[in-house]
Amino acid sequence: MASFDIHIENLDKNDKSSHELFKLEIYKENKIFKVLKSDLPVTGLEQNIKIDSIRVGKYSFVYESIFGKQIKKDVNVDDSKTYRISLNPDQLNEKNKNLAFENVKNDEVMLIYQSSGCFHFNRDSITILNKGNEHFVKKNNHLQKIDRKTWAYFVSLENRIRQISKDRGCTSVDGFIFKYKGKSDSISDATCSFNLVSTIMNYRKVNKI
């Protein structure tokens, strides 16, 4: 028989925080096989879960992301081996149609981001400029060309930022301001659930942009 080696881990490796799952439903052939729940309301499931004695069949792993969306991952078991299952609390399948970084044409978009709390304050900005089919990061009037993968990452980041919950309850607050075509819109995160300011900072440091 097979076994499951389940890992609860971030899809975006630039996000160094631990996003937790509090409930995981596992289905076999669309029928409940196992339900895993956290013992305590403030702590999630173990980051690594192993389940043995898995028989052949189609299994579905269902959980809620940090965006409050249901995620479903299907796995077909057809061999006696260990199946590594990656479950990502930061996964977001929904797509916002009005993304400034995605729709910018021969213009620029500035993102100002900051994080403030009892013992910290970080603030920075990034400007992405489009010229034809090329994208650049603008730094002190110097243009650094970026590839499509880097541009797509910032499109993904904006999509996540725009779907942050409006819930509050955290002493630390992250803020985001998009400036584009003479307009600006602001989004705040007071949930302690997303950690996107640190994610942006880590990505820029690793990729030197």
C-alpha positions in Angstrom: 0.0 0.0 0.0 1.0 3.6 -0.4 1.5 6.5 2.0 1.0 10.2 2.1 3.8 12.6 3.1 1.8 15.9 3.5 3.7 19.2 3.7 1.9 22.4 4.6 4.2 25.0 3.0 4.1 28.4 1.2 3.7 28.5 -2.6 5.6 31.7 -2.6 9.1 30.8 -1.2 9.8 34.5 -0.7 7.2 34.5 2.1 9.1 33.2 5.1 6.2 33.2 7.5 4.4 30.1 8.6 0.8 30.1 7.4 -1.3 27.5 9.2 -4.1 25.2 8.3 -6.7 24.5 11.0 -8.7 21.9 9.1 -8.0 19.5 6.3 -10.6 17.2 4.7 -9.4 14.2 2.7 -11.8 12.5 0.3 -11.5 9.2 -1.5 -13.7 8.9 -4.6 -15.7 12.0 -3.4 -16.5 10.4 0.0 -14.9 11.6 3.3 -11.8 9.5 4.1 -10.3 11.5 6.9 -10.8 14.9 8.6 -7.8 16.5 10.4 -8.5 19.4 12.8 -6.2 21.4 15.1 -6.5 20.5 18.7 -6.3 24.2 19.7 -7.9 27.3 18.1 -4.7 29.3 18.1 -2.4 26.6 16.6 -2.7 24.9 13.3 -2.0 21.4 12.1 1.5 20.0 12.1 3.5 21.3 9.1 4.3 17.7 8.1 1.7 14.9 8.4 2.2 11.3 7.4 -0.6 8.9 6.7 0.1 5.2 5.9 -2.0 2.3 4.5 -3.3 4.2 1.6 -5.1 2.1 -1.0 -5.5 2.7 -4.8 -7.9 5.4 -5.7 -8.5 9.1 -6.3 -8.0 11.3 -3.3 -8.9 15.0 -2.8 -7.4 17.3 -0.2 -9.6 20.2 0.7 -8.7 23.2 2.9 -9.2 27.0 3.2 -6.5 29.4 2.1 -5.5 32.5 4.0 -7.7 34.4 1.5 -10.7 32.5 2.8 -11.0 30.5 -0.5 -11.5 26.7 -0.7 -8.6 24.9 -2.3 -8.9 21.4 -3.7 -6.0 19.2 -4.7 -6.5 15.9 -6.4 -4.1 13.0 -6.3 -4.4 9.6 -8.0 -2.9 6.7 -6.1 -2.0 3.9 -8.4 1.3 2.5 -6.9 2.7 1.4 -3.6 4.9 4.4 -2.9 5.1 7.5 -0.8 3.2 10.4 -2.4 4.5 13.9 -1.4 1.5 16.2 -1.1 2.2 20.0 -1.0 -0.6 22.0 0.5 -0.3 25.8 0.2 -2.2 28.1 2.5 -1.1 31.1 0.4 -2.5 29.8 -2.8 -4.9 32.0 -4.7 -6.7 30.8 -7.8 -9.0 33.8 -8.3 -7.8 36.6 -10.6 -8.6 40.3 -10.3 -9.2 41.7 -13.8 -8.2 45.3 -13.1 -4.5 44.9 -12.1 -2.4 48.0 -12.6 0.9 46.1 -13.1 -0.8 43.8 -15.7 -2.6 46.5 -17.7 0.0 49.3 -17.8 0.9 50.3 -21.4 3.7 52.7 -22.2 3.3 54.2 -18.7 4.4 53.4 -15.1 2.9 52.1 -11.9 4.3 53.0 -8.5 3.6 50.7 -5.5 4.4 52.2 -2.1 4.4 49.7 0.7 5.0 49.9 4.4 4.6 47.9 7.6 4.3 49.4 11.1 3.8 47.9 14.5 4.8 48.4 18.1 8.5 47.8 17.5 9.0 48.2 13.8 8.5 50.5 10.8 9.5 49.7 7.2 8.6 51.7 4.1 9.7 51.5 0.5 8.4 51.7 -3.0 8.9 50.3 -6.5 8.0 51.7 -9.9 7.5 49.4 -12.9 7.5 51.0 -16.3 6.3 49.6 -19.6 7.6 50.4 -23.0 6.1 48.4 -25.8 6.7 44.7 -25.0 9.4 45.4 -22.3 9.2 46.2 -18.6 11.6 48.0 -16.4 12.1 48.9 -12.7 12.7 52.6 -12.4 15.3 53.7 -9.8 16.3 57.3 -9.6 15.6 57.8 -13.3 17.7 54.7 -14.1 15.8 51.9 -15.8 16.6 48.3 -15.0 15.1 45.9 -17.5 13.2 43.0 -16.0 12.1 39.7 -17.7 8.6 38.5 -18.1 8.9 36.2 -15.1 9.7 39.1 -12.8 6.9 41.3 -14.2 4.5 38.3 -13.7 5.6 38.0 -10.1 4.5 41.6 -9.4 1.2 41.0 -11.2 0.7 38.1 -8.8 1.6 40.2 -5.8 -0.8 42.9 -6.7 -3.6 40.3 -7.2 -2.9 39.0 -3.7 -2.8 42.4 -2.2 -6.1 43.4 -3.7 -7.8 40.3 -2.2 -6.6 40.9 1.4 -9.4 40.5 3.9 -10.8 43.7 5.5 -10.8 42.0 8.9 -8.8 43.7 11.7 -7.4 42.6 15.0 -3.6 42.9 14.6 -1.3 45.5 16.2 0.9 45.5 13.1 -0.6 47.0 10.0 0.7 46.7 6.4 -0.3 49.4 3.9 -0.1 49.5 0.1 -0.7 52.4 -2.3 -0.8 52.0 -6.0 -0.2 55.2 -8.1 -1.1 55.0 -11.8 -2.2 57.6 -14.3 -2.6 60.4 -11.8 -4.8 58.2 -9.5 -4.0 56.3 -6.3 -5.8 53.6 -4.3 -4.9 52.3 -0.9 -5.2 48.9 0.7 -4.4 48.0 4.3 -3.8 44.7 6.0 -4.5 44.5 9.8 -5.0 40.8 9.9 -1.4 39.5 10.6 -2.3 36.8 8.1 -0.5 37.8 4.8 3.0 39.2 5.4 3.2 40.6 1.9 5.4 43.6 2.8 8.2 41.3 4.0 7.6 39.0 1.0 8.2 42.0 -1.4 11.3 43.0 0.5 12.7 39.4 0.4 12.0 39.1 -3.3 13.7 42.4 -4.2 16.7 41.5 -2.1 17.2 38.0 -3.7 16.6 39.3 -7.2 18.5 42.6 -6.7 15.8 44.9 -8.0 
